Amino acid sequence: MLGILSKTEIEELLYSSSLGRIGCSYNGKTYVVPVNYIYDGRSVIAHSTEGLKIQIMRKNPSVCFEVDAVSNNKNWQSVIAQGTYMELTGERERYDAMKLFVDRMLKLKISTTAHPPELEPERTHNSGSAKPVIYRILLTEKTGRYEKE
C-alpha cells in the first residue's frame, strides 16, 4: 500500500534520522549530496568544509532536503522538504549549533567536522586553517510518502 505521511509522521522521520540529502542548484548545475544532520523542529542543522555544496548554496539558498527510512523495497518512508540555506556566522550560534549536533550524535560515530567550535577566533578545523561551515536549512514546505507491505 502506498500512502502519504501525516504531519506527525513527517516530523518523527525528520527527528529520528541523522542522514539526509541536500539538493542544490546554480547556473544549470544540480548537485545532490548526503549530509549528517539534526532536526530542531524548524530547521535541519549541518556542517561541512567549504566545497561545491557550500559554494552553490551561497549563490542560491533555495534547496531541497530529503530523508528516508528503508526497511526493504516494500516498506519505506520518505520526506522531501523545501528550504532556505542560512550560514551560521556568529561564534555563539555556531557553538550552540555544534553543541546540539554533538550532543545528539554522541552515540553515533561522527565525522571529523562535528566538533564544537571554541569561542576563540583562531579556532582551526582539523589540521588545516579553515573553520567548518555550520549552517541551517529553514524548512518551509514538507511532504512525505510511504509504502507498507
DSSP file (Angstrom, degrees, kcal/mol; ACC not computed):
  #  RESIDUE AA STRUCTURE BP1 BP2  ACC     N-H-->O    O-->H-N    N-H-->O    O-->H-N    TCO  KAPPA ALPHA  PHI   PSI    X-CA   Y-CA   Z-CA
    1    1 A M              0   0    0      0, 0.0   147,-2.5     0, 0.0     2,-0.3   0.000 360.0 360.0 360.0 129.1    0.0    0.0    0.0
    2    2 A L  E     +A  147   0A   0    145,-0.2     2,-0.3   147,-0.1   145,-0.2  -0.736 360.0 156.7 -94.6 148.2    1.3    3.4   -1.0
    3    3 A G  E     -A  146   0A   0    143,-2.3   143,-2.1    -2,-0.3     2,-0.5  -0.961  41.5 -96.6-160.5 178.6    0.3    6.4    1.1
    4    4 A I  E     -A  145   0A   0     -2,-0.3   141,-0.3   141,-0.2     2,-0.1  -0.899  39.3-122.4-106.9 131.2    1.0   10.0    2.3
    5    5 A L        -     0   0    0    139,-1.6   139,-0.3    -2,-0.5     2,-0.1  -0.453  26.1-122.4 -70.1 143.2    2.7   10.5    5.6
    6    6 A S     >  -     0   0    0     -2,-0.1     4,-2.4     1,-0.1     5,-0.2  -0.312  29.7-102.2 -74.5 167.6    0.9   12.6    8.2
    7    7 A K  H  > S+     0   0    0      1,-0.2     4,-2.3     2,-0.2     5,-0.2   0.898 125.5  51.4 -58.0 -40.7    2.5   15.8    9.6
    8    8 A T  H  > S+     0   0    0      1,-0.2     4,-2.5     2,-0.2    -1,-0.2   0.915 109.6  48.5 -63.5 -44.0    3.3   13.8   12.7
    9    9 A E  H  > S+     0   0    0      2,-0.2     4,-2.1     1,-0.2    -2,-0.2   0.869 110.1  52.6 -65.4 -36.7    4.9   11.0   10.8
   10   10 A I  H  X S+     0   0    0     -4,-2.4     4,-2.3     2,-0.2    -2,-0.2   0.943 111.2  46.3 -61.8 -48.0    6.9   13.6    8.8
   11   11 A E  H  X S+     0   0    0     -4,-2.3     4,-2.6     1,-0.2     5,-0.2   0.908 111.0  52.9 -62.3 -42.3    8.2   15.2   12.0
   12   12 A E  H  X S+     0   0    0     -4,-2.5     4,-2.5     1,-0.2    -1,-0.2   0.902 110.3  47.3 -60.6 -42.1    9.0   11.8   13.5
   13   13 A L  H  X S+     0   0    0     -4,-2.1     4,-1.6     2,-0.2    -1,-0.2   0.917 112.2  49.2 -67.7 -42.3   11.1   10.8   10.5
   14   14 A L  H  < S+     0   0    0     -4,-2.3    -2,-0.2     1,-0.2    -1,-0.2   0.914 116.0  43.7 -62.1 -42.5   13.0   14.1   10.4
   15   15 A Y  H  < S+     0   0    0     -4,-2.6    24,-0.2     1,-0.2    -2,-0.2   0.891 115.2  47.5 -68.5 -40.6   13.7   13.8   14.2
   16   16 A S  H  < S+     0   0    0     -4,-2.5    -1,-0.2    -5,-0.2    -2,-0.2   0.702 100.1  75.5 -81.5 -19.3   14.7   10.2   14.2
   17   17 A S     <  -     0   0    0     -4,-1.6    22,-0.2    -5,-0.2     3,-0.1  -0.513  48.1-175.6 -91.3 160.5   17.1   10.2   11.2
   18   18 A S        +     0   0    0      1,-0.2    19,-2.1    -2,-0.2     2,-0.5   0.384  68.0  65.8-131.4  -3.4   20.6   11.5   11.1
   19   19 A L  E     +B   36   0A   0     17,-0.2    49,-0.4    49,-0.1     2,-0.2  -0.982  58.7 149.2-126.2 122.5   21.5   11.1    7.4
   20   20 A G  E     -B   35   0A   0     15,-2.7    15,-2.8    -2,-0.5     2,-0.4  -0.712  37.6-112.6-134.6-173.8   19.7   13.1    4.7
   21   21 A R  E     -BC  34  66A   0     45,-2.8    45,-2.6    13,-0.3     2,-0.5  -0.990  15.1-150.6-131.2 137.1   20.5   14.5    1.3
   22   22 A I  E     -BC  33  65A   0     11,-2.8    11,-2.2    -2,-0.4     2,-0.5  -0.902   7.1-161.9-104.9 133.0   20.7   18.1    0.1
   23   23 A G  E     +BC  32  64A   0     41,-3.1    41,-2.5    -2,-0.5     2,-0.3  -0.971  20.6 163.6-112.0 124.9   19.8   19.0   -3.4
   24   24 A C  E     -B   31   0A   0      7,-2.8     7,-3.3    -2,-0.5     2,-0.3  -0.951  13.0-169.2-138.3 157.6   21.0   22.4   -4.6
   25   25 A S  E     +B   30   0A   0     37,-0.5     2,-0.3    -2,-0.3     5,-0.2  -0.997   9.9 171.1-149.6 152.1   21.5   24.0   -7.9
   26   26 A Y  E >   -B   29   0A   0      3,-2.2     3,-1.9    -2,-0.3    34,-0.1  -0.919  69.3  -3.4-160.4 135.4   23.0   27.0   -9.6
   27   27 A N  T 3  S-     0   0    0     -2,-0.3     3,-0.1     1,-0.3    -2,-0.0   0.866 130.6 -47.8  52.7  44.3   23.6   28.1  -13.1
   28   28 A G  T 3  S+     0   0    0      1,-0.2     2,-0.5     0, 0.0    -1,-0.3   0.468 113.9 114.2  81.0   1.2   22.2   24.9  -14.6
   29   29 A K  E <   -B   26   0A   0     -3,-1.9    -3,-2.2     2,-0.0     2,-0.4  -0.928  47.2-163.8-110.3 125.1   24.2   22.6  -12.4
   30   30 A T  E     -B   25   0A   0     -2,-0.5     2,-0.4    -5,-0.2    -5,-0.2  -0.886   6.2-171.6-107.5 138.8   22.3   20.4   -9.9
   31   31 A Y  E     -B   24   0A   0     -7,-3.3    -7,-2.8    -2,-0.4     2,-0.4  -0.996   6.9-172.2-134.7 127.7   24.2   18.8   -7.0
   32   32 A V  E     +B   23   0A   0     -2,-0.4    -9,-0.2    -9,-0.2    -2,-0.0  -0.984  14.9 168.8-122.1 130.3   22.8   16.2   -4.5
   33   33 A V  E     -B   22   0A   0    -11,-2.2   -11,-2.8    -2,-0.4     2,-0.2  -0.999  32.8-117.2-145.0 140.6   24.9   15.2   -1.6
   34   34 A P  E     -B   21   0A   0      0, 0.0     2,-0.3     0, 0.0   -13,-0.3  -0.510  34.7-176.9 -76.3 147.6   24.4   13.2    1.6
   35   35 A V  E     -B   20   0A   0    -15,-2.8   -15,-2.7    -2,-0.2     2,-0.3  -0.998  29.4-124.0-142.3 145.1   24.8   15.0    5.0
   36   36 A N  E     +B   19   0A   0     -2,-0.3    11,-0.5   -17,-0.2     2,-0.3  -0.710  49.2 163.0 -78.3 141.0   24.7   14.2    8.7
   37   37 A Y        -     0   0    0    -19,-2.1     2,-0.3    -2,-0.3     9,-0.2  -0.948  35.7-141.5-151.2 167.4   22.2   16.4   10.3
   38   38 A I  E     -D   45   0A   0      7,-1.7     7,-2.8    -2,-0.3     2,-0.5  -0.941  19.2-138.9-128.0 159.0   20.0   17.1   13.3
   39   39 A Y  E     -D   44   0A   0     -2,-0.3     5,-0.2   -24,-0.2    -2,-0.0  -0.972  12.8-173.0-120.2 129.7   16.5   18.5   13.2
   40   40 A D        -     0   0    0      3,-2.2     4,-0.1    -2,-0.5    -1,-0.1   0.263  59.9 -91.0-106.3  11.7   15.3   21.1   15.7
   41   41 A G  S    S+     0   0    0      2,-0.3     3,-0.1   -30,-0.1   -26,-0.0   0.195 121.9  35.1  99.6 -16.6   11.7   21.2   14.8
   42   42 A R  S    S+     0   0    0      1,-0.4    97,-1.9    95,-0.0     2,-0.3   0.540 118.1  29.4-130.6 -38.4   12.1   24.1   12.3
   43   43 A S  E     - E   0 138A   0     95,-0.2    -3,-2.2    40,-0.0     2,-0.5  -0.900  64.6-123.7-134.0 154.3   15.5   23.6   10.6
   44   44 A V  E     -DE  39 137A   0     93,-2.0    93,-2.6    -2,-0.3     2,-0.5  -0.859  31.5-156.2 -88.8 130.8   18.0   21.0    9.6
   45   45 A I  E     +DE  38 136A   0     -7,-2.8    -7,-1.7    -2,-0.5     2,-0.3  -0.951  25.6 150.5-113.8 130.5   21.3   21.8   11.1
   46   46 A A  E     - E   0 135A   0     89,-2.5    89,-2.4    -2,-0.5     2,-0.3  -0.859  28.4-142.4-147.5 178.6   24.5   20.5    9.5
   47   47 A H  E     + E   0 134A   0    -11,-0.5     2,-0.3    -2,-0.3    87,-0.2  -0.962  19.4 163.8-147.1 159.6   28.2   21.3    8.9
   48   48 A S  E     - E   0 133A   0     85,-2.0    85,-3.6    -2,-0.3     2,-0.2  -0.982  38.0-104.3-164.5 163.4   30.7   20.9    6.2
   49   49 A T        -     0   0    0     -2,-0.3     5,-0.3    83,-0.2     2,-0.2  -0.612  61.6 -81.5 -85.9 163.7   34.1   22.0    4.9
   50   50 A E  S    S+     0   0    0     -2,-0.2     2,-0.3    81,-0.2    -1,-0.1  -0.461  78.3 118.5 -68.0 138.1   34.0   24.5    2.1
   51   51 A G  S  > S-     0   0    0     -2,-0.2     4,-2.6    -3,-0.0     5,-0.2  -0.908  76.9 -49.3-173.3-163.4   33.4   22.9   -1.2
   52   52 A L  H  > S+     0   0    0     -2,-0.3     4,-2.8     1,-0.2     5,-0.2   0.891 127.5  53.9 -59.6 -43.7   31.0   22.7   -4.1
   53   53 A K  H  > S+     0   0    0      1,-0.2     4,-2.5     2,-0.2    -1,-0.2   0.938 112.7  43.2 -57.4 -49.0   27.8   22.3   -2.0
   54   54 A I  H  > S+     0   0    0     -5,-0.3     4,-2.2     2,-0.2    -1,-0.2   0.910 113.0  52.7 -65.5 -42.5   28.6   25.4    0.1
   55   55 A Q  H  X S+     0   0    0     -4,-2.6     4,-1.4     1,-0.2    -1,-0.2   0.930 112.4  45.2 -57.9 -45.9   29.5   27.4   -3.0
   56   56 A I  H  X S+     0   0    0     -4,-2.8     4,-2.6     1,-0.2     3,-0.2   0.930 112.7  49.5 -65.9 -45.3   26.3   26.5   -4.7
   57   57 A M  H  < S+     0   0    0     -4,-2.5    -1,-0.2     1,-0.2    -2,-0.2   0.825 107.7  55.0 -67.0 -29.8   24.1   27.2   -1.6
   58   58 A R  H  < S+     0   0    0     -4,-2.2    -1,-0.2    -5,-0.2    -2,-0.2   0.867 113.6  41.8 -67.0 -34.8   25.7   30.6   -1.1
   59   59 A K  H  < S+     0   0    0     -4,-1.4    -2,-0.2     1,-0.3    -1,-0.2   0.837 133.6  19.1 -80.4 -34.2   24.8   31.5   -4.6
   60   60 A N     <  -     0   0    0     -4,-2.6   -35,-0.3    -5,-0.1    -1,-0.3  -0.822  65.3-174.1-138.5  96.1   21.3   30.0   -4.5
   61   61 A P        +     0   0    0      0, 0.0    24,-2.9     0, 0.0     2,-0.7   0.494  56.3 104.0 -74.4  -2.0   20.0   29.4   -1.0
   62   62 A S  E     + F   0  84A   0     22,-0.2   -37,-0.5   -37,-0.1     2,-0.3  -0.721  53.6 164.0 -80.3 115.4   16.8   27.7   -2.2
   63   63 A V  E     - F   0  83A   0     20,-2.5    20,-2.5    -2,-0.7     2,-0.4  -0.832  35.8-131.8-131.5 166.5   17.5   24.0   -1.5
   64   64 A C  E     -CF  23  82A   0    -41,-2.5   -41,-3.1    -2,-0.3     2,-0.4  -0.935  17.9-160.9-116.0 142.0   15.7   20.7   -1.2
   65   65 A F  E     -CF  22  81A   0     16,-3.1    16,-3.2    -2,-0.4     2,-0.4  -0.989   8.3-173.9-126.0 135.6   16.3   18.3    1.7
   66   66 A E  E     +CF  21  80A   0    -45,-2.6   -45,-2.8    -2,-0.4     2,-0.3  -0.984   7.7 172.0-132.2 139.2   15.4   14.6    1.6
   67   67 A V  E     + F   0  79A   0     12,-2.2    12,-3.1    -2,-0.4     2,-0.3  -0.995   7.7 179.2-141.6 144.6   15.5   11.9    4.2
   68   68 A D  E     - F   0  78A   0    -49,-0.4     2,-0.4    -2,-0.3    10,-0.2  -0.972  23.4-149.4-144.0 161.8   14.2    8.3    4.1
   69   69 A A  E     - F   0  77A   0      8,-2.4     8,-2.3    -2,-0.3     2,-0.5  -0.988  22.4-172.9-128.6 118.5   13.9    5.1    6.2
   70   70 A V  E     + F   0  76A   0     -2,-0.4     6,-0.2     6,-0.2     3,-0.1  -0.952  23.0 167.7-121.6 117.8   14.0    2.0    4.1
   71   71 A S  E    S-     0   0A   0      4,-2.8     2,-0.3    -2,-0.5     5,-0.2   0.850  77.6 -38.8 -87.1 -44.7   13.4   -1.5    5.6
   72   72 A N  E >  S- F   0  75A   0      3,-1.5     3,-1.6     0, 0.0    -1,-0.5  -0.923  76.7 -71.3-164.0-176.6   13.1   -3.1    2.1
   73   73 A N  T 3  S+     0   0    0      1,-0.3     3,-0.1    -2,-0.3    -3,-0.0   0.658 131.9  41.1 -63.9 -15.4   11.6   -2.3   -1.3
   74   74 A K  T 3  S+     0   0    0      1,-0.2     2,-0.3    73,-0.0    75,-0.3   0.336 113.1  54.6-113.2   5.3    8.1   -2.7    0.0
   75   75 A N  E <  S+F   72   0A   0     -3,-1.6    -4,-2.8    73,-0.2    -3,-1.5  -0.825  73.7 119.2-142.9  99.0    8.5   -0.9    3.4
   76   76 A W  E     -FG  70 147A   0     71,-2.1    71,-2.3    -2,-0.3     2,-0.3  -0.979  39.9-150.5-154.6 162.4    9.9    2.6    3.4
   77   77 A Q  E     -FG  69 146A   0     -8,-2.3    -8,-2.4    -2,-0.3     2,-0.3  -0.980  15.6-173.9-134.4 147.7    9.1    6.2    4.3
   78   78 A S  E     -FG  68 145A   0     67,-2.5    67,-2.4    -2,-0.3     2,-0.4  -0.995   7.8-165.1-146.0 137.2   10.5    9.3    2.6
   79   79 A V  E     -FG  67 144A   0    -12,-3.1   -12,-2.2    -2,-0.3     2,-0.4  -0.980   2.6-170.4-121.6 134.4   10.3   13.0    3.4
   80   80 A I  E     -FG  66 143A   0     63,-2.5    63,-2.5    -2,-0.4     2,-0.4  -0.993  11.4-177.5-122.1 130.6   11.1   15.8    0.9
   81   81 A A  E     -FG  65 142A   0    -16,-3.2   -16,-3.1    -2,-0.4     2,-0.3  -0.964  20.2-142.5-129.9 144.8   11.3   19.4    2.2
   82   82 A Q  E     +FG  64 141A   0     59,-2.5    58,-2.8    -2,-0.4    59,-1.4  -0.797  38.1 150.5 -97.0 146.9   12.0   22.7    0.5
   83   83 A G  E     -FG  63 139A   0    -20,-2.5   -20,-2.5    -2,-0.3     2,-0.5  -0.958  42.4-101.3-163.9-178.2   14.0   25.2    2.5
   84   84 A T  E     -FG  62 138A   0     54,-1.7    54,-2.3    -2,-0.3     2,-0.3  -0.975  30.6-128.7-123.5 125.8   16.4   28.1    2.7
   85   85 A Y  E     + G   0 137A   0    -24,-2.9     2,-0.4    -2,-0.5    52,-0.2  -0.528  27.6 179.9 -71.7 131.9   20.1   27.8    3.4
   86   86 A M  E     - G   0 136A   0     50,-2.7    50,-2.7    -2,-0.3     2,-0.3  -0.957  19.2-142.2-137.3 117.6   21.4   30.1    6.2
   87   87 A E  E     - G   0 135A   0     -2,-0.4     2,-0.7    48,-0.2    48,-0.3  -0.602  15.0-133.2 -79.0 136.1   25.0   30.1    7.2
   88   88 A L        +     0   0    0     46,-3.1    46,-0.5    -2,-0.3    -1,-0.0  -0.813  36.4 161.6 -90.5 117.6   25.7   30.5   11.0
   89   89 A T        +     0   0    0     -2,-0.7     2,-0.2    44,-0.1    -1,-0.2   0.701  40.1  93.5-112.6 -26.0   28.4   33.1   11.4
   90   90 A G  S  > S-     0   0    0      1,-0.1     4,-2.7     4,-0.0     5,-0.2  -0.513  73.5-132.6 -72.5 136.7   28.2   34.3   15.0
   91   91 A E  H  > S+     0   0    0      1,-0.2     4,-2.5    -2,-0.2     5,-0.2   0.876 105.0  50.0 -58.1 -39.8   30.5   32.4   17.3
   92   92 A R  H  > S+     0   0    0      2,-0.2     4,-2.9     1,-0.2    -1,-0.2   0.937 113.0  44.6 -66.2 -46.4   27.8   31.8   19.9
   93   93 A E  H  > S+     0   0    0      2,-0.2     4,-2.3     1,-0.2    -2,-0.2   0.866 114.0  51.1 -68.1 -33.8   25.3   30.5   17.4
   94   94 A R  H  X S+     0   0    0     -4,-2.7     4,-2.5     2,-0.2     5,-0.2   0.935 112.6  46.1 -63.1 -46.4   28.0   28.3   15.8
   95   95 A Y  H  X S+     0   0    0     -4,-2.5     4,-2.6    -5,-0.2    -2,-0.2   0.942 113.5  48.2 -61.5 -48.6   28.9   26.9   19.2
   96   96 A D  H  X S+     0   0    0     -4,-2.9     4,-2.3     1,-0.2    -1,-0.2   0.905 112.6  48.8 -61.0 -42.4   25.3   26.3   20.2
   97   97 A A  H  X S+     0   0    0     -4,-2.3     4,-2.4     1,-0.2    -1,-0.2   0.924 114.1  44.8 -64.4 -44.9   24.5   24.6   16.9
   98   98 A M  H  X S+     0   0    0     -4,-2.5     4,-3.1     2,-0.2     5,-0.2   0.858 111.3  53.2 -70.7 -33.7   27.6   22.3   17.1
   99   99 A K  H  X S+     0   0    0     -4,-2.6     4,-2.8    -5,-0.2     5,-0.2   0.937 111.2  46.5 -64.0 -44.6   27.0   21.5   20.8
  100  100 A L  H  X S+     0   0    0     -4,-2.3     4,-2.1    -5,-0.2    -2,-0.2   0.915 114.2  49.4 -59.6 -44.0   23.4   20.5   19.9
  101  101 A F  H  X S+     0   0    0     -4,-2.4     4,-2.1     2,-0.2    -2,-0.2   0.945 114.2  42.9 -61.3 -50.8   24.7   18.5   17.0
  102  102 A V  H  X S+     0   0    0     -4,-3.1     4,-0.9     1,-0.2    -2,-0.2   0.908 112.3  53.5 -65.9 -42.3   27.4   16.7   19.0
  103  103 A D  H  < S+     0   0    0     -4,-2.8     3,-0.4    -5,-0.2    -1,-0.2   0.907 113.9  42.8 -58.3 -42.1   25.1   16.0   22.0
  104  104 A R  H  < S+     0   0    0     -4,-2.1     3,-0.4    -5,-0.2    -1,-0.2   0.840 119.5  42.3 -73.3 -33.7   22.5   14.4   19.7
  105  105 A M  H >< S+     0   0    0     -4,-2.1     3,-2.4     1,-0.2    -1,-0.2   0.398  79.8 110.9 -93.8   2.4   25.1   12.4   17.7
  106  106 A L  T 3< S+     0   0    0     -4,-0.9    -1,-0.2    -3,-0.4    -2,-0.1   0.796  77.1  50.5 -51.6 -35.9   27.2   11.3   20.6
  107  107 A K  T 3  S+     0   0    0     -3,-0.4    -1,-0.3    -4,-0.2     2,-0.3   0.621 104.9  69.3 -80.7 -11.2   26.2    7.7   20.4
  108  108 A L  S <  S-     0   0    0     -3,-2.4     2,-0.6    -4,-0.0    -3,-0.0  -0.687  96.1-101.3-102.0 157.6   27.0    7.5   16.7
  109  109 A K        -     0   0    0     -2,-0.3     2,-0.3     1,-0.0    -2,-0.1  -0.699  50.0-159.9 -73.8 122.9   30.4    7.7   15.0
  110  110 A I        -     0   0    0     -2,-0.6    -8,-0.0    -4,-0.1    -4,-0.0  -0.725  15.9-101.5-110.8 157.8   30.5   11.2   13.8
  111  111 A S    >   -     0   0    0     -2,-0.3     3,-1.7     1,-0.1    -1,-0.1  -0.200  36.2-103.4 -73.3 166.3   32.7   12.9   11.2
  112  112 A T  T 3  S+     0   0    0      1,-0.3    14,-0.3     2,-0.1     3,-0.2   0.633 116.9  62.4 -68.4 -14.5   35.7   15.0   11.9
  113  113 A T  T 3  S+     0   0    0      1,-0.2     2,-0.7   -66,-0.1    -1,-0.3   0.523  82.5  85.4 -86.6  -3.1   33.9   18.2   11.2
  114  114 A A    <   +     0   0    0     -3,-1.7    -1,-0.2   -67,-0.1    -2,-0.1  -0.285  57.0 118.1 -97.1  49.7   31.5   17.6   14.1
  115  115 A H  S    S-     0   0    0     -2,-0.7   -16,-0.1    -3,-0.2   -17,-0.1  -0.945  74.0-104.6-111.3 135.3   33.5   19.0   17.0
  116  116 A P        -     0   0    0      0, 0.0     2,-0.1     0, 0.0   -21,-0.1  -0.340  39.3-121.8 -59.6 131.0   32.1   22.0   18.9
  117  117 A P        -     0   0    0      0, 0.0   -18,-0.1     0, 0.0   -19,-0.1  -0.469  21.4-121.7 -72.1 144.0   33.9   25.1   17.9
  118  118 A E        -     0   0    0     -2,-0.1     5,-0.1     2,-0.1   -23,-0.1  -0.284  22.6-115.6 -71.4 169.2   35.7   27.1   20.6
  119  119 A L  S    S+     0   0    0    -25,-0.0    -1,-0.1     3,-0.0   -28,-0.1   0.286  84.9 103.7 -92.5  11.5   34.7   30.7   21.1
  120  120 A E  S >  S-     0   0    0      1,-0.1     3,-1.5   -29,-0.1    -2,-0.1  -0.739  73.3-134.1 -93.0 142.9   38.2   31.9   20.0
  121  121 A P  T 3  S+     0   0    0      0, 0.0    -1,-0.1     0, 0.0    -2,-0.0   0.744 101.9  64.6 -67.3 -21.3   38.6   33.4   16.5
  122  122 A E  T 3  S+     0   0    0      2,-0.0    -3,-0.0    -3,-0.0    -2,-0.0   0.405  70.7 136.0 -83.3   5.8   41.8   31.4   16.0
  123  123 A R    <   -     0   0    0     -3,-1.5     2,-0.3    -5,-0.1     8,-0.0  -0.272  40.5-156.8 -52.7 131.4   39.9   28.1   16.1
  124  124 A T        -     0   0    0      2,-0.1     2,-0.5     7,-0.1     5,-0.2  -0.783  12.8-124.0-112.6 160.4   41.1   25.8   13.3
  125  125 A H  S >  S-     0   0    0      5,-0.5     3,-1.5    -2,-0.3     5,-0.4  -0.902  70.1 -42.1-106.9 125.2   39.3   22.9   11.6
  126  126 A N  T 3  S-     0   0    0     -2,-0.5    -2,-0.1   -14,-0.3   -13,-0.0  -0.284 114.8 -38.6  53.0-136.7   41.2   19.6   11.5
  127  127 A S  T 3  S+     0   0    0     -3,-0.0    -1,-0.3     2,-0.0     2,-0.0   0.449 125.2  81.2 -97.7   0.1   44.8   20.2   10.8
  128  128 A G  S <  S-     0   0    0     -3,-1.5    -3,-0.1     2,-0.2     0, 0.0  -0.064  87.7-111.1 -89.8-165.2   44.1   22.9    8.3
  129  129 A S  S    S+     0   0    0     -5,-0.2     2,-0.4     2,-0.1    -3,-0.1   0.415  79.6 100.5-111.2   0.8   43.3   26.6    8.8
  130  130 A A        -     0   0    0     -5,-0.4    -5,-0.5    -6,-0.1    -2,-0.2  -0.707  65.6-132.3 -93.9 137.8   39.6   26.7    7.7
  131  131 A K        -     0   0    0     -2,-0.4   -81,-0.2    -7,-0.2     2,-0.1  -0.529  35.2-100.6 -75.0 150.0   36.7   26.7   10.1
  132  132 A P        -     0   0    0      0, 0.0     2,-0.6     0, 0.0   -83,-0.2  -0.441  34.5-117.8 -66.3 149.5   33.9   24.3    9.4
  133  133 A V  E     -E   48   0A   0    -85,-3.6   -85,-2.0    -2,-0.1     2,-0.5  -0.820  31.3-165.3 -88.4 120.5   30.9   25.9    7.7
  134  134 A I  E     +E   47   0A   0     -2,-0.6   -46,-3.1   -46,-0.5     2,-0.3  -0.925  18.8 160.9-110.3 130.9   27.9   25.4   10.1
  135  135 A Y  E     -EG  46  87A   0    -89,-2.4   -89,-2.5    -2,-0.5     2,-0.3  -0.928  29.8-142.5-146.4 165.4   24.5   26.1    8.6
  136  136 A R  E     -EG  45  86A   0    -50,-2.7   -50,-2.7    -2,-0.3     2,-0.6  -0.946  10.0-146.1-126.6 152.9   20.8   25.5    8.9
  137  137 A I  E     -EG  44  85A   0    -93,-2.6   -93,-2.0    -2,-0.3     2,-0.7  -0.952  18.2-145.0-116.9 108.2   18.2   24.9    6.3
  138  138 A L  E     -EG  43  84A   0    -54,-2.3   -54,-1.7    -2,-0.6     2,-0.4  -0.631  19.5-136.7 -74.3 113.3   15.0   26.5    7.4
  139  139 A L  E     + G   0  83A   0    -97,-1.9   -56,-0.3    -2,-0.7     3,-0.1  -0.602  31.2 170.2 -80.5 126.0   12.3   24.1    6.1
  140  140 A T  E     +     0   0A   0    -58,-2.8     2,-0.3    -2,-0.4   -57,-0.2   0.626  67.4  23.3-109.6 -20.0    9.4   25.9    4.5
  141  141 A E  E     - G   0  82A   0    -59,-1.4   -59,-2.5     2,-0.0     2,-0.4  -0.967  64.3-173.8-151.6 130.9    7.4   23.0    2.9
  142  142 A K  E     + G   0  81A   0     -2,-0.3     2,-0.3   -61,-0.2   -61,-0.2  -0.991   5.8 172.4-132.0 133.9    7.4   19.3    3.9
  143  143 A T  E     - G   0  80A   0    -63,-2.5   -63,-2.5    -2,-0.4     2,-0.3  -0.953   8.8-167.9-133.3 156.5    5.8   16.3    2.2
  144  144 A G  E     - G   0  79A   0   -139,-0.3  -139,-1.6    -2,-0.3     2,-0.3  -0.999   7.2-174.0-148.2 148.8    6.1   12.6    2.8
  145  145 A R  E     -AG   4  78A   0    -67,-2.4   -67,-2.5    -2,-0.3     2,-0.3  -0.889   6.8-173.2-133.1 163.7    5.2    9.3    1.3
  146  146 A Y  E     -AG   3  77A   0   -143,-2.1  -143,-2.3    -2,-0.3     2,-0.4  -0.984  16.8-150.6-151.2 161.7    5.4    5.7    2.3
  147  147 A E  E     -AG   2  76A   0    -71,-2.3   -71,-2.1    -2,-0.3     2,-0.4  -0.994  18.0-177.3-132.0 135.3    5.0    2.2    1.1
  148  148 A K              0   0    0   -147,-2.5   -73,-0.2    -2,-0.4    -2,-0.0  -0.996 360.0 360.0-136.7 128.5    3.9   -0.5    3.5
  149  149 A E              0   0    0     -2,-0.4   -74,-0.1   -75,-0.3  -147,-0.1   0.470 360.0 360.0 -72.1 360.0    3.5   -4.2    2.7
